[in-house]
Amino acid sequence: MTKTLPRHRPANLALAILPLMLLLAACETPIHAMRASRFPQTVAEAPTVEPRALALALQVSADGQGLTPESLRQANAMLGSQGRLHAQRLSITPFNARGEAFAQRLASALAASGANAPQVLAIPADAERLEVAQRQRWDLELQSEALAVITPDCSVAKPQDWMVHPYRGVGPLGCANRANIARMVSDPRDLTRPRTLEGADGSAAALAVERYQTGELRDLIDINFDNDD
């Protein structure tokens, strides 16, 4: 003779499991706190946007037709760190007759690279400043003012430990991802406020892909003195 199980047993089983679930829920916070205490309590720093003014002293090459290789490298690096060239306010201050003769040539080269009307200033009247420039053999100074994205340092926090303790050695997770996203924005203010989308330009996008496929890539900033007047 077979017996059928009472219909109320599943309900009894659910009532028996409920206290166990409540017990596990009550233990969640202490367990989390215990495990979290084993790791440094750090949070990935978010990129910030702030106005930044940079100045760089430059030397003119011996023939007077361009900058010295080191000055050219430093100028491109500084302008690149300030974001898109057309969004920067650029000014050039000559320190001597040599720099004054070259300043307009530099302004033209910057404008051809996409800068928005670089301003050439007069030789300053500050004798002390000119004395320092003469002592350091500086011919002119390039100033850049712009809204810049300040990204956190995402290098490995403890290079000697990251193979043994990866989490503590690498540092806060998400830092590199945030920094990469910040570097891809066309306007740094997009990180701090919303704006409506502009119309898409399919032709420009297609040309960019075509240049990538053919290997004809364009440098974001490349001061060239070969094609100016």
Legacy VTK file of the C-alpha trace (Angstrom):
# vtk DataFile Version 3.0
C-alpha trace
ASCII
DATASET POLYDATA
POINTS 229 float
0.000 0.000 0.000
1.493 3.306 -1.092
1.287 6.410 0.995
1.003 9.929 -0.306
3.005 12.708 1.302
1.080 15.389 3.067
0.493 18.503 0.961
1.783 20.832 3.702
5.358 19.393 3.750
6.801 21.796 1.083
5.580 24.700 3.156
7.254 23.215 6.220
10.472 22.824 4.235
10.363 26.476 3.174
9.829 27.540 6.778
12.851 25.477 7.782
15.091 27.119 5.136
13.981 30.678 5.963
15.888 30.940 9.288
19.031 29.664 7.547
18.727 32.353 4.861
18.230 35.031 7.497
21.283 33.745 9.354
23.439 33.933 6.214
22.176 37.439 5.463
23.069 38.525 8.975
26.623 37.195 8.476
27.150 39.005 5.153
28.351 42.301 6.601
30.892 40.848 9.077
32.292 38.509 6.420
32.645 41.383 3.980
34.335 43.551 6.589
36.726 40.742 7.537
37.768 40.104 3.930
37.970 43.809 3.035
40.290 44.419 5.977
42.927 42.271 4.268
43.262 44.723 1.391
44.171 48.429 1.282
41.056 50.590 1.327
41.761 52.622 -1.814
39.436 53.765 -4.579
40.476 54.528 -8.163
40.872 58.276 -8.515
38.626 59.792 -11.174
40.083 62.094 -13.852
39.478 65.798 -13.283
39.214 68.805 -15.591
40.849 72.089 -14.696
42.381 75.106 -16.417
46.131 74.731 -16.829
48.779 77.148 -18.083
52.180 75.840 -19.185
55.235 77.685 -20.453
58.267 76.276 -22.231
61.528 78.029 -23.080
62.819 77.170 -26.569
66.013 77.481 -28.565
66.189 78.362 -32.257
68.361 76.157 -34.468
71.716 77.437 -35.694
70.378 78.302 -39.170
67.435 80.214 -37.694
64.925 78.207 -39.748
63.482 76.048 -36.977
63.842 74.864 -33.414
66.580 72.638 -32.081
65.579 68.934 -32.047
65.240 68.925 -28.247
63.135 72.105 -28.204
60.905 70.729 -30.953
60.400 67.477 -29.026
59.546 69.333 -25.817
57.162 71.697 -27.614
55.203 68.818 -29.167
55.079 67.017 -25.812
53.787 70.096 -23.973
51.148 70.900 -26.571
50.058 67.264 -26.644
49.549 67.239 -22.876
47.231 70.262 -23.159
44.652 68.525 -25.345
43.510 69.496 -28.829
45.576 72.244 -30.393
42.653 74.360 -31.612
41.270 74.553 -28.050
44.483 76.014 -26.632
45.262 79.693 -26.248
48.859 80.044 -27.442
51.246 82.968 -27.109
54.916 83.376 -27.995
57.323 85.646 -26.122
60.724 86.334 -27.723
63.705 87.041 -25.468
66.115 88.483 -28.034
66.387 89.616 -31.645
66.941 86.037 -32.799
63.777 84.855 -31.063
61.844 87.885 -32.301
62.769 87.099 -35.916
61.655 83.481 -35.508
58.492 84.052 -33.422
56.206 84.780 -36.374
57.530 81.729 -38.210
56.659 79.569 -35.199
53.189 81.146 -34.987
52.554 80.351 -38.669
53.677 76.746 -38.214
51.372 76.338 -35.207
48.445 77.845 -37.110
49.080 75.439 -39.993
48.943 72.566 -37.480
45.505 73.675 -36.262
46.183 76.290 -33.584
43.757 79.173 -33.240
45.667 82.399 -34.042
48.759 82.159 -31.811
49.697 85.571 -30.423
53.232 86.952 -30.744
54.148 89.255 -27.861
56.872 91.869 -27.576
60.212 91.286 -25.888
59.507 91.719 -22.139
60.923 94.721 -20.303
61.824 92.629 -17.256
65.623 92.829 -17.138
65.924 89.951 -14.675
63.846 87.666 -16.864
65.930 88.556 -19.927
69.119 87.942 -17.976
67.962 84.437 -17.035
67.011 83.742 -20.670
70.410 84.920 -21.866
72.216 82.795 -19.288
70.201 79.697 -20.254
70.498 80.492 -23.986
66.753 80.691 -24.457
65.522 82.508 -27.551
61.760 82.533 -26.936
59.023 81.064 -24.784
55.835 79.250 -25.800
52.832 79.560 -23.472
49.699 77.401 -23.603
46.452 77.938 -21.680
43.711 75.319 -21.921
41.172 73.188 -20.113
43.137 70.011 -19.529
42.208 66.521 -18.360
44.250 65.573 -15.313
44.497 61.775 -15.216
45.648 59.833 -12.148
48.866 57.848 -12.066
47.899 54.302 -13.066
51.324 52.707 -12.857
51.817 49.548 -10.776
51.741 50.585 -7.127
54.266 48.009 -5.875
56.265 46.485 -8.758
58.157 44.206 -6.369
54.953 42.632 -4.970
52.387 42.386 -7.752
53.303 38.812 -8.766
52.822 37.647 -5.163
49.979 39.930 -4.068
48.328 41.080 -7.324
45.595 43.242 -5.825
47.800 45.109 -3.375
50.650 45.298 -5.882
48.726 46.630 -8.878
46.702 49.182 -6.931
43.082 50.348 -7.270
41.128 48.586 -9.997
39.571 50.667 -12.756
42.244 53.381 -12.838
43.540 52.594 -16.333
40.016 52.244 -17.736
38.986 55.669 -16.437
42.192 57.272 -17.666
41.783 55.810 -21.171
38.195 57.049 -21.442
39.260 60.526 -20.283
41.988 60.717 -22.918
39.507 59.902 -25.707
37.115 62.809 -25.131
37.153 65.551 -27.763
36.221 68.221 -25.237
37.453 67.889 -21.612
34.256 69.567 -20.405
32.327 66.461 -21.521
33.613 64.801 -18.342
31.873 67.377 -16.159
28.672 68.318 -17.985
26.292 66.827 -20.563
25.646 68.249 -24.019
23.544 67.368 -27.047
25.073 65.263 -29.794
26.108 67.020 -32.978
25.343 65.716 -36.442
27.558 62.856 -37.622
29.958 63.338 -40.527
30.162 60.036 -42.360
32.666 61.323 -44.940
35.165 62.370 -42.277
34.814 59.019 -40.507
35.302 57.107 -43.774
38.443 59.104 -44.633
39.909 58.406 -41.191
39.417 54.652 -41.671
40.873 54.852 -45.188
43.996 56.648 -43.910
44.388 53.978 -41.227
44.114 51.170 -43.772
46.605 52.757 -46.175
49.062 53.708 -43.448
48.767 57.461 -44.065
48.271 58.416 -40.429
48.356 62.026 -39.269
50.136 63.143 -36.140
47.872 64.928 -33.677
50.482 67.664 -33.290
53.490 68.054 -35.556
55.100 71.474 -35.819
56.463 71.639 -39.350
58.579 74.545 -40.604
59.005 73.214 -44.157
55.813 74.510 -45.751
55.399 77.929 -44.172
56.301 81.205 -45.810
LINES 1 230
229 0 1 2 3 4 5 6 7 8 9 10 11 12 13 14 15 16 17 18 19 20 21 22 23 24 25 26 27 28 29 30 31 32 33 34 35 36 37 38 39 40 41 42 43 44 45 46 47 48 49 50 51 52 53 54 55 56 57 58 59 60 61 62 63 64 65 66 67 68 69 70 71 72 73 74 75 76 77 78 79 80 81 82 83 84 85 86 87 88 89 90 91 92 93 94 95 96 97 98 99 100 101 102 103 104 105 106 107 108 109 110 111 112 113 114 115 116 117 118 119 120 121 122 123 124 125 126 127 128 129 130 131 132 133 134 135 136 137 138 139 140 141 142 143 144 145 146 147 148 149 150 151 152 153 154 155 156 157 158 159 160 161 162 163 164 165 166 167 168 169 170 171 172 173 174 175 176 177 178 179 180 181 182 183 184 185 186 187 188 189 190 191 192 193 194 195 196 197 198 199 200 201 202 203 204 205 206 207 208 209 210 211 212 213 214 215 216 217 218 219 220 221 222 223 224 225 226 227 228
